Amino acid sequence: MHTHSPFLVSFFFSSYAFVKTVDTICLFVRGLYPLIFC
């Protein structure tokens, strides 16, 4: 992996974590309410 600035790396990982969290919440909500589509 190429060396990037710490800010860029932390931004990437926090963005990835945010997306995964939203995706998990989406799946949870869809599990509870099948009529709701994220």
mmCIF file of the N, C-alpha and C atoms, coordinates in Angstrom:
data_MODEL
# 
_entry.id   MODEL 
# 
loop_
_atom_site.group_PDB 
_atom_site.id 
_atom_site.type_symbol 
_atom_site.label_atom_id 
_atom_site.label_alt_id 
_atom_site.label_comp_id 
_atom_site.label_asym_id 
_atom_site.label_entity_id 
_atom_site.label_seq_id 
_atom_site.pdbx_PDB_ins_code 
_atom_site.Cartn_x 
_atom_site.Cartn_y 
_atom_site.Cartn_z 
_atom_site.occupancy 
_atom_site.B_iso_or_equiv 
_atom_site.pdbx_formal_charge 
_atom_site.auth_seq_id 
_atom_site.auth_comp_id 
_atom_site.auth_asym_id 
_atom_site.auth_atom_id 
_atom_site.pdbx_PDB_model_num 
ATOM 1   N N  . MET A 1 1  ? 0.850   -1.192 0.000  1.00 0.00 ? 1  MET A N  1 
ATOM 2   C CA . MET A 1 1  ? 0.000   0.000  0.000  1.00 0.00 ? 1  MET A CA 1 
ATOM 3   C C  . MET A 1 1  ? 0.886   1.243  0.000  1.00 0.00 ? 1  MET A C  1 
ATOM 4   N N  . HIS A 1 2  ? 0.541   2.203  -0.830 1.00 0.00 ? 2  HIS A N  1 
ATOM 5   C CA . HIS A 1 2  ? 1.324   3.426  -0.892 1.00 0.00 ? 2  HIS A CA 1 
ATOM 6   C C  . HIS A 1 2  ? 1.131   4.241  0.382  1.00 0.00 ? 2  HIS A C  1 
ATOM 7   N N  . THR A 1 3  ? 2.132   5.036  0.689  1.00 0.00 ? 3  THR A N  1 
ATOM 8   C CA . THR A 1 3  ? 2.054   5.870  1.884  1.00 0.00 ? 3  THR A CA 1 
ATOM 9   C C  . THR A 1 3  ? 1.273   7.146  1.575  1.00 0.00 ? 3  THR A C  1 
ATOM 10  N N  . HIS A 1 4  ? 0.217   7.353  2.328  1.00 0.00 ? 4  HIS A N  1 
ATOM 11  C CA . HIS A 1 4  ? -0.588  8.566  2.166  1.00 0.00 ? 4  HIS A CA 1 
ATOM 12  C C  . HIS A 1 4  ? -0.496  9.376  3.450  1.00 0.00 ? 4  HIS A C  1 
ATOM 13  N N  . SER A 1 5  ? -1.007  10.580 3.410  1.00 0.00 ? 5  SER A N  1 
ATOM 14  C CA . SER A 1 5  ? -1.014  11.389 4.616  1.00 0.00 ? 5  SER A CA 1 
ATOM 15  C C  . SER A 1 5  ? -1.962  10.744 5.626  1.00 0.00 ? 5  SER A C  1 
ATOM 16  N N  . PRO A 1 6  ? -1.644  10.825 6.910  1.00 0.00 ? 6  PRO A N  1 
ATOM 17  C CA . PRO A 1 6  ? -2.487  10.218 7.950  1.00 0.00 ? 6  PRO A CA 1 
ATOM 18  C C  . PRO A 1 6  ? -3.931  10.703 7.870  1.00 0.00 ? 6  PRO A C  1 
ATOM 19  N N  . PHE A 1 7  ? -4.101  11.971 7.487  1.00 0.00 ? 7  PHE A N  1 
ATOM 20  C CA . PHE A 1 7  ? -5.452  12.521 7.391  1.00 0.00 ? 7  PHE A CA 1 
ATOM 21  C C  . PHE A 1 7  ? -6.249  11.777 6.333  1.00 0.00 ? 7  PHE A C  1 
ATOM 22  N N  . LEU A 1 8  ? -5.615  11.539 5.186  1.00 0.00 ? 8  LEU A N  1 
ATOM 23  C CA . LEU A 1 8  ? -6.291  10.871 4.080  1.00 0.00 ? 8  LEU A CA 1 
ATOM 24  C C  . LEU A 1 8  ? -6.658  9.444  4.466  1.00 0.00 ? 8  LEU A C  1 
ATOM 25  N N  . VAL A 1 9  ? -5.736  8.774  5.137  1.00 0.00 ? 9  VAL A N  1 
ATOM 26  C CA . VAL A 1 9  ? -5.978  7.393  5.555  1.00 0.00 ? 9  VAL A CA 1 
ATOM 27  C C  . VAL A 1 9  ? -7.119  7.324  6.565  1.00 0.00 ? 9  VAL A C  1 
ATOM 28  N N  . SER A 1 10 ? -7.097  8.211  7.557  1.00 0.00 ? 10 SER A N  1 
ATOM 29  C CA . SER A 1 10 ? -8.146  8.193  8.575  1.00 0.00 ? 10 SER A CA 1 
ATOM 30  C C  . SER A 1 10 ? -9.488  8.580  7.962  1.00 0.00 ? 10 SER A C  1 
ATOM 31  N N  . PHE A 1 11 ? -9.447  9.480  6.978  1.00 0.00 ? 11 PHE A N  1 
ATOM 32  C CA . PHE A 1 11 ? -10.677 9.879  6.292  1.00 0.00 ? 11 PHE A CA 1 
ATOM 33  C C  . PHE A 1 11 ? -11.257 8.690  5.542  1.00 0.00 ? 11 PHE A C  1 
ATOM 34  N N  . PHE A 1 12 ? -10.385 7.934  4.863  1.00 0.00 ? 12 PHE A N  1 
ATOM 35  C CA . PHE A 1 12 ? -10.823 6.766  4.109  1.00 0.00 ? 12 PHE A CA 1 
ATOM 36  C C  . PHE A 1 12 ? -11.455 5.737  5.028  1.00 0.00 ? 12 PHE A C  1 
ATOM 37  N N  . PHE A 1 13 ? -10.792 5.454  6.152  1.00 0.00 ? 13 PHE A N  1 
ATOM 38  C CA . PHE A 1 13 ? -11.306 4.428  7.051  1.00 0.00 ? 13 PHE A CA 1 
ATOM 39  C C  . PHE A 1 13 ? -12.586 4.863  7.741  1.00 0.00 ? 13 PHE A C  1 
ATOM 40  N N  . SER A 1 14 ? -12.695 6.156  8.098  1.00 0.00 ? 14 SER A N  1 
ATOM 41  C CA . SER A 1 14 ? -13.923 6.619  8.736  1.00 0.00 ? 14 SER A CA 1 
ATOM 42  C C  . SER A 1 14 ? -15.067 6.626  7.730  1.00 0.00 ? 14 SER A C  1 
ATOM 43  N N  . SER A 1 15 ? -14.759 6.930  6.472  1.00 0.00 ? 15 SER A N  1 
ATOM 44  C CA . SER A 1 15 ? -15.786 6.889  5.429  1.00 0.00 ? 15 SER A CA 1 
ATOM 45  C C  . SER A 1 15 ? -16.259 5.455  5.230  1.00 0.00 ? 15 SER A C  1 
ATOM 46  N N  . TYR A 1 16 ? -15.305 4.522  5.196  1.00 0.00 ? 16 TYR A N  1 
ATOM 47  C CA . TYR A 1 16 ? -15.630 3.108  5.020  1.00 0.00 ? 16 TYR A CA 1 
ATOM 48  C C  . TYR A 1 16 ? -16.485 2.608  6.185  1.00 0.00 ? 16 TYR A C  1 
ATOM 49  N N  . ALA A 1 17 ? -16.088 2.981  7.408  1.00 0.00 ? 17 ALA A N  1 
ATOM 50  C CA . ALA A 1 17 ? -16.828 2.561  8.592  1.00 0.00 ? 17 ALA A CA 1 
ATOM 51  C C  . ALA A 1 17 ? -18.236 3.152  8.577  1.00 0.00 ? 17 ALA A C  1 
ATOM 52  N N  . PHE A 1 18 ? -18.348 4.411  8.136  1.00 0.00 ? 18 PHE A N  1 
ATOM 53  C CA . PHE A 1 18 ? -19.646 5.070  8.064  1.00 0.00 ? 18 PHE A CA 1 
ATOM 54  C C  . PHE A 1 18 ? -20.564 4.355  7.085  1.00 0.00 ? 18 PHE A C  1 
ATOM 55  N N  . VAL A 1 19 ? -20.020 4.024  5.915  1.00 0.00 ? 19 VAL A N  1 
ATOM 56  C CA . VAL A 1 19 ? -20.805 3.329  4.891  1.00 0.00 ? 19 VAL A CA 1 
ATOM 57  C C  . VAL A 1 19 ? -21.253 1.961  5.396  1.00 0.00 ? 19 VAL A C  1 
ATOM 58  N N  . LYS A 1 20 ? -20.362 1.243  6.057  1.00 0.00 ? 20 LYS A N  1 
ATOM 59  C CA . LYS A 1 20 ? -20.708 -0.079 6.572  1.00 0.00 ? 20 LYS A CA 1 
ATOM 60  C C  . LYS A 1 20 ? -21.776 0.029  7.650  1.00 0.00 ? 20 LYS A C  1 
ATOM 61  N N  . THR A 1 21 ? -21.689 1.078  8.478  1.00 0.00 ? 21 THR A N  1 
ATOM 62  C CA . THR A 1 21 ? -22.673 1.277  9.540  1.00 0.00 ? 21 THR A CA 1 
ATOM 63  C C  . THR A 1 21 ? -24.044 1.574  8.948  1.00 0.00 ? 21 THR A C  1 
ATOM 64  N N  . VAL A 1 22 ? -24.084 2.454  7.947  1.00 0.00 ? 22 VAL A N  1 
ATOM 65  C CA . VAL A 1 22 ? -25.339 2.795  7.280  1.00 0.00 ? 22 VAL A CA 1 
ATOM 66  C C  . VAL A 1 22 ? -25.927 1.556  6.618  1.00 0.00 ? 22 VAL A C  1 
ATOM 67  N N  . ASP A 1 23 ? -25.069 0.751  5.996  1.00 0.00 ? 23 ASP A N  1 
ATOM 68  C CA . ASP A 1 23 ? -25.510 -0.459 5.322  1.00 0.00 ? 23 ASP A CA 1 
ATOM 69  C C  . ASP A 1 23 ? -26.119 -1.431 6.325  1.00 0.00 ? 23 ASP A C  1 
ATOM 70  N N  . THR A 1 24 ? -25.486 -1.549 7.494  1.00 0.00 ? 24 THR A N  1 
ATOM 71  C CA . THR A 1 24 ? -25.978 -2.450 8.532  1.00 0.00 ? 24 THR A CA 1 
ATOM 72  C C  . THR A 1 24 ? -27.324 -1.972 9.057  1.00 0.00 ? 24 THR A C  1 
ATOM 73  N N  . ILE A 1 25 ? -27.451 -0.662 9.289  1.00 0.00 ? 25 ILE A N  1 
ATOM 74  C CA . ILE A 1 25 ? -28.710 -0.090 9.759  1.00 0.00 ? 25 ILE A CA 1 
ATOM 75  C C  . ILE A 1 25 ? -29.798 -0.313 8.719  1.00 0.00 ? 25 ILE A C  1 
ATOM 76  N N  . CYS A 1 26 ? -29.425 -0.148 7.439  1.00 0.00 ? 26 CYS A N  1 
ATOM 77  C CA . CYS A 1 26 ? -30.359 -0.350 6.343  1.00 0.00 ? 26 CYS A CA 1 
ATOM 78  C C  . CYS A 1 26 ? -30.897 -1.781 6.365  1.00 0.00 ? 26 CYS A C  1 
ATOM 79  N N  . LEU A 1 27 ? -30.004 -2.740 6.514  1.00 0.00 ? 27 LEU A N  1 
ATOM 80  C CA . LEU A 1 27 ? -30.412 -4.141 6.544  1.00 0.00 ? 27 LEU A CA 1 
ATOM 81  C C  . LEU A 1 27 ? -31.313 -4.406 7.743  1.00 0.00 ? 27 LEU A C  1 
ATOM 82  N N  . PHE A 1 28 ? -30.972 -3.803 8.882  1.00 0.00 ? 28 PHE A N  1 
ATOM 83  C CA . PHE A 1 28 ? -31.757 -3.981 10.098 1.00 0.00 ? 28 PHE A CA 1 
ATOM 84  C C  . PHE A 1 28 ? -33.172 -3.429 9.922  1.00 0.00 ? 28 PHE A C  1 
ATOM 85  N N  . VAL A 1 29 ? -33.256 -2.220 9.353  1.00 0.00 ? 29 VAL A N  1 
ATOM 86  C CA . VAL A 1 29 ? -34.552 -1.574 9.121  1.00 0.00 ? 29 VAL A CA 1 
ATOM 87  C C  . VAL A 1 29 ? -35.376 -2.376 8.120  1.00 0.00 ? 29 VAL A C  1 
ATOM 88  N N  . ARG A 1 30 ? -34.712 -2.864 7.058  1.00 0.00 ? 30 ARG A N  1 
ATOM 89  C CA . ARG A 1 30 ? -35.421 -3.654 6.053  1.00 0.00 ? 30 ARG A CA 1 
ATOM 90  C C  . ARG A 1 30 ? -35.901 -4.965 6.656  1.00 0.00 ? 30 ARG A C  1 
ATOM 91  N N  . GLY A 1 31 ? -35.169 -5.480 7.644  1.00 0.00 ? 31 GLY A N  1 
ATOM 92  C CA . GLY A 1 31 ? -35.569 -6.709 8.314  1.00 0.00 ? 31 GLY A CA 1 
ATOM 93  C C  . GLY A 1 31 ? -36.828 -6.480 9.143  1.00 0.00 ? 31 GLY A C  1 
ATOM 94  N N  . LEU A 1 32 ? -36.901 -5.298 9.772  1.00 0.00 ? 32 LEU A N  1 
ATOM 95  C CA . LEU A 1 32 ? -38.058 -4.968 10.597 1.00 0.00 ? 32 LEU A CA 1 
ATOM 96  C C  . LEU A 1 32 ? -39.245 -4.543 9.746  1.00 0.00 ? 32 LEU A C  1 
ATOM 97  N N  . TYR A 1 33 ? -38.957 -3.742 8.737  1.00 0.00 ? 33 TYR A N  1 
ATOM 98  C CA . TYR A 1 33 ? -40.012 -3.209 7.884  1.00 0.00 ? 33 TYR A CA 1 
ATOM 99  C C  . TYR A 1 33 ? -39.725 -3.557 6.425  1.00 0.00 ? 33 TYR A C  1 
ATOM 100 N N  . PRO A 1 34 ? -40.185 -4.732 5.976  1.00 0.00 ? 34 PRO A N  1 
ATOM 101 C CA . PRO A 1 34 ? -39.900 -5.210 4.617  1.00 0.00 ? 34 PRO A CA 1 
ATOM 102 C C  . PRO A 1 34 ? -40.391 -4.268 3.515  1.00 0.00 ? 34 PRO A C  1 
ATOM 103 N N  . LEU A 1 35 ? -41.348 -3.401 3.823  1.00 0.00 ? 35 LEU A N  1 
ATOM 104 C CA . LEU A 1 35 ? -41.887 -2.508 2.799  1.00 0.00 ? 35 LEU A CA 1 
ATOM 105 C C  . LEU A 1 35 ? -40.995 -1.294 2.579  1.00 0.00 ? 35 LEU A C  1 
ATOM 106 N N  . ILE A 1 36 ? -40.064 -1.064 3.505  1.00 0.00 ? 36 ILE A N  1 
ATOM 107 C CA . ILE A 1 36 ? -39.163 0.084  3.371  1.00 0.00 ? 36 ILE A CA 1 
ATOM 108 C C  . ILE A 1 36 ? -37.913 -0.352 2.625  1.00 0.00 ? 36 ILE A C  1 
ATOM 109 N N  . PHE A 1 37 ? -37.568 0.355  1.577  1.00 0.00 ? 37 PHE A N  1 
ATOM 110 C CA . PHE A 1 37 ? -36.374 0.027  0.804  1.00 0.00 ? 37 PHE A CA 1 
ATOM 111 C C  . PHE A 1 37 ? -35.364 1.159  0.905  1.00 0.00 ? 37 PHE A C  1 
ATOM 112 N N  . CYS A 1 38 ? -34.169 0.819  1.315  1.00 0.00 ? 38 CYS A N  1 
ATOM 113 C CA . CYS A 1 38 ? -33.121 1.835  1.430  1.00 0.00 ? 38 CYS A CA 1 
ATOM 114 C C  . CYS A 1 38 ? -32.457 2.023  0.079  1.00 0.00 ? 38 CYS A C  1 
# 
